[in-house]
Amino acid sequence: MRVALAFSGGLDTSFVLAKLSESHEVYTVTVDVGGYSSRELSKIEEKAYALGAKEHYTAEAKSRLWEMASKALAMNALYQGVYPLCCPIDRLIIAEETVKVAREVGAEAVAHGCTAAGNDIVRLTSAFKALAPDLKVLAPVAELSTTRAEEAEYLEKKGFPPPPVSRRFSTTRNLWGCTVYSPEMSSPSYKIPLEEWLEACCWVKPVEQAPSHPEEVEVEFERGAPVSLDGSALSGPELLESLNTKCGSHGFGLAEYTGDCIIGIKGRVGIEAPAAYALIAAHRALESIVLTRRELSFKARLEEEWTNLVFSGLYHEPLLKALEAAAQEMQRKVTGSATIQLYKGCCRVVALDSPYQLTALGYRYGEESMFTSQQVIGFTEVFTYQSTTAHLVQEHAHSR
């Protein structure tokens, strides 16, 4: 049987490749969403052939990652208020590229190396079944319930000793962000060693090494999407790379997250996402001056629903497109600039400008308000009438 395997070159997918290639013709697929250097990609390809791959494919998908990141940004997507969906958005892309190769080589199945303990088995399986319902989905690690020690032992017996682990953390990275994990982190009382975390980081530097003066960066938005930094037009991937470096150099972009996994247990990861956090802050601030109170209130509900669906791997749920259509209608007005200031681990939005800002025609708070004092007094009487009356009626009823 021909199988297309989503292959990262890590322990789990190396085990799966070696195991499947004993009885199947395996085609490996590595998807570059901004998490690999060219040297790393070459090593992964070499490893794939050494472990028995019939043919190896490397898919360049940074632009597709940007498409998904743009949707997440339009939704100010922070799962449970913290996690910027680094992994969920690229798992769909990995599934898409793996299915493309499966079709090209005439495969009868697709495979992944996810365990039964995490979120990714749900995300990849969901995506595979929606994209290619006619293909079998193989999940050897989950199906065999192998431990990492057993996988390493198996590879060693086959003549493929796993590489020595040089760092405490396992990492998952793309241009939108990076997550780090170690078994000790499953305990909420465990303190993540900052120095070792920073060693595992790609962009964020120690605050002690950050510049001694603030740096301001102007982000220009068109219809909700960032298009330039400090007046220089950039492609989406270029903009993320540049902003990750700028923000990270000031020590900004780290967060710890403990929250709900798809299968109902609690999980904990460290997050490195300087560009994502900075852009969400800038985008949300720009929305605040161009959208009405009712639009902002309604959009907050859209955002939570969309974020939950994508986090859960329900990429093809019909509701998702309806939510995106509603949000895109509002994004038409999210055009303008947001200036962020970076300094010693902090990022704050310090200036905003938009042709659609609702303060442009005098709708502003203060002495220059377009409303007279008498109009405000009259409005206050009418606006508070029902609540005040209800309170007085209840007080009167209770006193009887």
C-alpha positions in Angstrom: 0.0 0.0 0.0 1.2 3.5 -0.8 1.2 5.9 2.1 1.8 9.6 2.3 3.3 10.5 5.7 3.4 14.0 7.3 7.1 13.9 8.3 8.9 16.3 10.7 12.0 14.2 11.3 11.3 14.0 15.0 11.2 10.9 17.1 7.5 10.0 16.5 7.5 10.5 12.7 10.9 8.7 12.4 9.4 5.7 14.2 6.3 5.8 12.0 8.4 5.9 8.8 10.6 3.0 9.9 7.6 1.0 11.0 5.4 1.6 7.9 8.2 1.1 5.4 8.6 -2.5 6.5 5.3 -3.3 4.7 4.3 -0.2 2.7 5.6 2.2 0.1 6.0 5.4 2.1 6.2 8.9 0.6 7.3 11.5 3.2 6.1 15.1 3.2 7.7 17.9 5.2 5.9 21.2 5.2 7.9 24.4 5.6 5.7 27.0 7.4 8.7 29.0 8.6 10.0 26.7 11.2 13.0 25.2 9.4 16.3 26.5 8.1 17.5 25.2 4.7 20.1 23.1 6.5 17.4 21.5 8.7 15.3 20.7 5.7 18.2 19.0 4.0 18.9 16.9 7.1 15.2 15.9 7.3 15.3 14.8 3.7 18.4 12.7 4.3 16.8 11.1 7.3 13.6 10.3 5.4 15.6 8.3 2.8 17.7 6.6 5.4 14.6 5.5 7.3 13.1 3.9 4.1 11.1 6.6 2.3 10.3 5.8 -1.3 10.4 9.5 -2.1 10.6 12.7 -0.1 8.7 15.9 -0.7 9.4 19.3 0.8 6.4 21.8 0.5 7.1 25.5 0.8 4.0 26.9 2.5 4.9 30.2 4.2 2.4 32.1 2.0 -0.3 29.7 3.0 0.7 30.1 6.6 0.3 33.8 6.2 -3.2 33.3 4.8 -4.2 31.4 7.9 -2.4 33.9 10.2 -4.3 36.7 8.5 -7.6 35.0 9.4 -6.4 34.5 13.0 -5.4 38.2 13.1 -8.8 39.4 11.8 -10.3 37.4 14.6 -7.8 38.7 17.3 -7.5 35.0 17.9 -6.1 34.2 21.4 -7.5 30.9 22.7 -8.7 31.3 26.2 -7.1 34.8 26.1 -3.5 33.7 25.7 -2.7 31.2 23.0 -2.4 32.6 19.5 -3.1 29.3 17.6 0.4 28.8 16.4 0.0 25.0 16.0 -3.7 24.8 15.0 -3.3 27.0 11.9 -0.3 25.0 10.5 -1.8 21.6 11.1 -4.4 22.2 8.4 -1.6 23.2 6.0 0.3 20.1 6.8 -2.8 18.0 6.1 -3.4 19.9 2.8 0.1 19.3 1.5 0.2 15.7 2.6 -3.1 15.0 0.7 -1.6 16.7 -2.4 1.3 14.3 -2.4 -1.0 11.4 -1.7 -3.0 12.3 -4.8 0.1 12.8 -6.9 1.6 9.4 -6.1 -1.7 7.5 -6.0 -1.6 6.7 -2.3 -4.3 4.8 -0.6 -3.6 6.2 2.9 -2.2 9.2 4.7 -0.4 8.9 8.0 0.9 11.1 10.9 2.9 10.6 14.1 0.6 12.1 16.6 0.1 10.5 20.0 -3.3 9.9 21.6 -2.4 12.4 24.4 -2.5 15.7 22.6 -4.6 18.0 20.4 -2.9 17.3 17.0 -4.4 13.8 16.5 -7.8 15.5 16.4 -6.7 18.3 14.2 -4.8 16.2 11.6 -7.4 13.4 11.5 -10.2 15.9 11.1 -8.5 17.7 8.3 -7.5 14.4 6.5 -11.1 13.1 6.7 -12.5 16.3 5.3 -9.9 16.7 2.5 -9.7 13.1 1.5 -12.5 10.9 2.8 -11.6 8.1 0.5 -8.1 7.7 2.0 -7.3 5.7 5.1 -5.8 7.6 8.0 -3.0 5.8 9.8 -1.9 6.8 13.3 0.7 4.1 14.3 1.9 5.9 17.5 -1.6 6.3 18.9 -2.8 2.9 17.6 0.2 1.0 19.1 0.3 3.2 22.3 4.1 3.3 22.1 6.1 5.4 24.5 9.0 7.6 23.4 11.5 5.2 25.0 10.0 2.3 23.1 10.2 4.2 19.8 13.8 5.1 20.5 14.6 1.5 21.3 12.9 0.3 18.1 14.9 2.7 15.9 18.1 1.7 17.6 17.4 -2.0 16.9 16.8 -1.0 13.3 20.2 0.7 13.1 18.9 4.2 13.4 19.8 5.5 16.9 17.8 8.7 17.7 19.8 11.9 18.0 20.8 12.9 21.5 18.5 15.4 23.1 20.5 18.5 23.7 17.7 20.7 25.1 15.2 20.4 27.8 12.3 21.5 25.6 10.6 20.1 22.6 9.5 22.9 20.2 7.0 23.4 17.5 7.6 26.5 15.4 6.3 28.5 12.4 6.3 32.2 11.5 3.2 32.9 13.7 4.9 31.5 16.8 6.6 28.8 18.7 5.5 26.5 21.6 7.8 24.8 24.0 7.1 21.8 26.2 8.8 19.5 28.6 7.2 16.8 30.8 7.9 18.7 33.9 5.6 21.5 32.7 2.5 19.4 33.2 2.7 20.3 36.9 1.4 23.8 37.5 3.8 24.3 40.3 6.8 23.8 38.1 8.7 27.0 37.2 10.0 27.1 33.7 13.7 27.9 33.8 13.8 31.3 32.0 17.5 30.9 30.9 16.9 27.5 29.3 13.6 28.7 27.7 15.4 31.7 26.2 18.0 29.3 24.8 15.3 27.5 23.0 13.8 30.7 21.6 14.2 31.8 18.0 13.5 35.5 18.4 13.1 36.7 22.0 16.3 37.9 23.7 16.8 38.4 27.4 15.4 41.7 28.6 18.9 42.5 30.0 20.2 42.5 26.5 17.4 44.7 25.1 18.2 48.2 23.8 18.3 50.9 26.5 15.9 53.1 24.5 12.3 52.5 23.2 11.8 51.7 19.6 8.6 52.7 17.7 7.3 50.7 14.7 4.4 51.9 12.6 2.2 49.1 11.2 0.0 50.0 8.3 -3.2 48.0 7.8 -5.5 47.6 4.8 -8.8 46.0 5.4 -7.6 44.4 8.6 -4.3 43.0 7.2 -0.9 44.5 7.9 0.9 45.5 4.7 3.9 47.5 5.7 6.3 48.4 8.6 7.6 51.9 8.9 6.4 52.7 5.4 8.1 49.7 3.7 5.7 47.4 1.9 6.4 43.7 2.7 4.9 40.4 1.9 3.1 38.7 4.8 6.0 36.2 5.5 8.5 39.0 5.3 6.5 41.2 7.6 6.2 38.4 10.2 10.0 37.7 10.0 10.8 41.4 10.4 8.4 42.0 13.3 9.4 38.8 15.1 13.0 40.0 15.1 12.2 43.6 16.1 9.9 42.7 18.9 12.1 39.8 20.1 15.2 42.0 20.3 13.4 44.0 22.9 12.6 40.9 25.0 8.9 41.0 24.1 6.8 37.9 23.0 6.9 35.3 25.7 3.8 33.9 27.5 2.9 30.8 29.6 -0.4 29.1 28.9 -2.3 26.6 30.9 -5.7 25.7 29.6 -8.1 23.2 28.1 -7.1 20.7 25.5 -9.6 19.4 22.9 -10.0 16.0 24.7 -10.9 17.7 28.0 -7.6 17.6 30.0 -5.5 20.6 31.0 -2.3 21.3 29.1 0.6 23.8 29.6 3.0 25.2 27.2 5.4 28.1 26.9 4.8 30.4 23.9 7.1 32.6 21.9 5.1 34.8 19.5 6.4 38.3 19.3 4.9 39.3 16.0 1.5 37.6 16.7 1.1 39.3 20.0 2.2 42.7 18.7 0.0 42.5 15.6 -3.1 41.4 17.6 -2.6 44.4 20.0 -2.2 46.8 17.1 -5.1 45.4 15.2 -7.5 45.3 18.2 -6.6 48.9 19.0 -7.2 50.0 15.4 -10.6 48.3 15.4 -11.5 50.2 18.6 -11.5 53.5 16.8 -13.3 52.4 13.6 -16.0 50.0 14.8 -19.1 50.9 16.7 -19.8 49.6 20.2 -22.3 47.1 18.8 -19.9 45.9 16.1 -17.2 45.4 18.7 -19.5 43.6 21.1 -20.8 41.3 18.4 -17.4 40.7 16.9 -16.1 39.6 20.3 -18.6 36.7 20.2 -17.6 35.8 16.6 -13.9 35.8 17.6 -14.4 33.4 20.5 -16.5 31.0 18.4 -14.0 31.1 15.5 -11.0 30.6 17.8 -12.5 27.6 19.5 -13.4 25.9 16.3 -9.9 26.4 14.8 -8.2 25.3 18.0 -10.3 22.2 18.0 -9.3 21.3 14.4 -12.8 21.8 13.0 -11.4 23.6 10.0 -14.3 22.5 7.7 -17.2 23.2 10.0 -19.6 25.3 7.8 -20.1 27.8 10.6 -16.5 28.9 10.2 -17.1 30.4 6.8 -20.1 32.3 8.0 -18.1 33.8 10.9 -15.3 34.8 8.6 -17.7 36.5 6.2 -19.2 38.5 9.0 -15.8 39.5 10.3 -14.5 40.4 6.8 -17.4 42.8 6.3 -16.2 44.7 9.4 -12.6 44.5 8.3 -13.3 46.8 5.4 -13.0 49.7 7.8 -9.9 48.5 9.6 -7.5 50.5 7.4 -4.9 52.9 8.8 -1.9 52.8 11.0 -1.0 51.7 14.5 2.3 52.7 16.1 3.7 50.3 18.7 6.4 51.1 21.2 8.8 48.4 22.2 10.9 48.6 25.4 12.3 46.1 27.8 9.8 43.3 27.3 6.8 45.5 26.8 4.8 46.4 23.7 2.2 49.1 23.8 0.1 50.8 21.1 1.0 54.5 21.4 -0.7 56.1 18.3 -3.6 55.3 15.9 -4.8 56.9 12.7 -7.5 55.9 10.2 -9.8 57.6 7.6 -12.6 55.6 9.2 -12.0 56.6 12.8 -15.2 57.6 14.5 -13.6 60.7 16.2 -13.0 62.3 12.8 -16.3 64.2 12.6 -16.4 65.4 16.2 -17.5 62.2 17.9 -15.0 62.6 20.7 -15.1 62.8 24.4 -14.2 66.0 26.2 -14.8 69.7 26.0 -14.9 69.7 22.2 -17.8 67.3 22.1 -20.4 68.0 19.5 -23.2 67.6 22.1 -24.3 70.5 24.3 -24.6 70.3 28.1 -28.4 70.3 27.9 -28.4 67.5 25.4 -26.2 65.3 27.6 -28.3 66.1 30.7 -31.5 65.1 28.8 -30.0 61.9 27.5 -28.8 61.0 31.0 -32.4 61.3 32.3 -33.9 59.2 29.6 -31.0 56.6 29.5 -31.1 55.9 33.2 -34.9 56.1 33.6 -35.9 52.4 33.4 -33.1 51.1 35.6 -33.7 53.8 38.3 -37.5 53.2 38.2 -37.1 49.4 38.5 -34.8 49.9 41.6 -37.3 52.3 43.2 -40.3 50.0 42.6 -38.4 47.0 44.1 -37.4 49.0 47.1 -41.0 50.2 47.6 -42.3 46.6 47.3 -39.8 45.3 49.8 -40.7 47.9 52.4 -44.4 46.9 52.5 
